[in-house]
Structures are given as structure tokens and as C-alpha cells.
Amino acid sequence: MTWLFLVLTASAQTTNHNRDFDPLHQFNSAVRKLVSQVTPSVVQVLATGYGPIDSSSGNSSALVGMQQKIGSGVVIDPDGYIVTNAHVVNGAQHVRVSVPIVAKNDSTDEPIISRSRVVDARVVGADDDIDLAVLKIEATALPALRLGDYNKLRQGDFVLAFGSPEGLQDSVTMGVVSTPARQLDPDSPAVYVQTDAATNPGNSGVHWSTSMVNW
């Protein structure tokens, strides 16, 4: 029995050793590591304000009511500064942010999202031309992400999208950079990064990550 145990142990060690050099296993490990590093810095943005309501009765008079928009954002400074899309918070009377509460996985020592807390936020700056807004929440020591260098982005780069599609917080999708510089309107200076990573309503303000760039 002792001999059999030693053989099985050696076989298991060999299998684990081979897995370390398996490209698919390496890719999976790299994705999991990147996700665990990014998700603690991605937040959900809840913006409440008044806006027009569609009337199904055919009444031509405009109806105005309370509306809520849900978007995503990313912490860029430990002292509570968050970047999101300007259209998420435009016209909002009240902005709140759902911030992940990070715990440690005892077995892997990796950060995990156990729950979240909702805090008030204020808009400290917005630019409609580039559709970006900066929010501020009263918090310190937040896990912040450093923005990468756009010039390092290349067509075909693997990319992950982090956000809250359809309000589903802490979601991740993946794809590739279809082109790093897509100009939809030749008369406009706006240039976009095109990707096939799935995004949906609620992803506005989504954080994008590759092995080289955060944006």
C-alpha cells in the first residue's frame, strides 16, 4: 500500500507539473488573476432624477416622473474619486455608488467580493463631449486602478469588460480589441476603441482591462 501511494503521488505531481506548462491552463490562471485584481475597484453607479415617461395611452401631453439610471464606474484614486460616463449622471438629482466590500479568500489569499455598501456620491466634473464624469464619495483607502497607456493598445489584444450589465453587479465579459482607433464621424475628433466583448445597458462607465492597459 505504501508503494502504491508513492506511485500515485508521483503521478499527481507530474500531472500538476504538466498543467503549469499547458497554454490553456496558463491562460485561465492569467484571466483569474486579472479579474481578482480589477473587480474590487469596479463600482455600480445609481443615478436618480426626473425625466419624461412614455405614455401608452396615446396622450400627446408629456409626462414627467422619477427615473433611475444604472451604470458602472471605476475607482481611480484611493480617496474616493470614481470615473464613469457623463450620460449616466446627467440631470441626476441624487447619485449613489455601490462599492464592493473586499474579503480575503483563506485558501488562495486572493481578494473576493462578499457584499457591497451603497454610499452617496457627488459629481465633481463632467465633459459631455468625451462622455466622462468624475464622482467623489466620502471614503479612503479604496483599491484604485492606475490608468494605462492607450498608445500600447493593439488590434487583437485580449480584453475584459467589467461592469453592471442590466444592473447585474460584478459581471465580467471578454473579447478582443477589434480596432484601437475607430472614427465613426470623419468630421468629429472623437475616436473609439472597438471591441467584441459583450456589453449591455448598465455597462456605461464600464472598465476595460488588457494585460497591458486599463481604460
Secondary structure by P-SEA (a helix, b strand, c coil): caaaaaaaaaaaaaaaaaaaacaaaaaaaaaaaaaaaccccbbbbbbbbbbbbbbcccccbbbbbbbbbbbbbbbccccbbbbbbccccccccbbbbbcccccccccccbbbbccbbbbbbbbcccccccbbbbbbccccccbbbbbccccccccccbbbbbcccccccbbbbbbccccccccccccccbbbbbbccccccccccbbbbcccccc
